[in-house]
């Protein structure tokens, strides 16, 4: 796990990105601020850390990016506050292979990689309409990727109020 693997760089004109608190399951991996959180756990009723190959629109429901620390323990369920993935919000993370950053990757739909608890954007993942992250910029010097989250992979995409 790594703190602040993913940061918000543009709030899409919002004064603040809204958050929501989700349940976390006892005994699961701790969630740190800046980690991607998806639906999972026993009965798929909890927020858990997103893994390599997430998020895909046919398999994952991304809750968002952790705004704080999860507080579950080995024996007790807890909660974590998560930034809701709103349209137009731009995020930044390290690229899996920074040397490969180039203009040809712009607007590709890609996935996350989680290796040793460090989350990066797998910029080399083949562009696929089911992949949940869209590259909108990069900084080759810093080795970072700016991206948006496709609403089709969020837990909120089919919610109507």
PyMOL commands that set and color helices and strands:
alter all, ss='L'
color gray80, all
select helices_A, chain A and resi 42-44+98-100+103-105+151-153
alter helices_A, ss='H'
color red, helices_A
select strands_A, chain A and resi 7-10+19-24+36-40+46-49+62-66+78-83+90-94+109-115+118-122+133-139+144-149
alter strands_A, ss='S'
color yellow, strands_A
deselect
rebuild
show_as cartoon
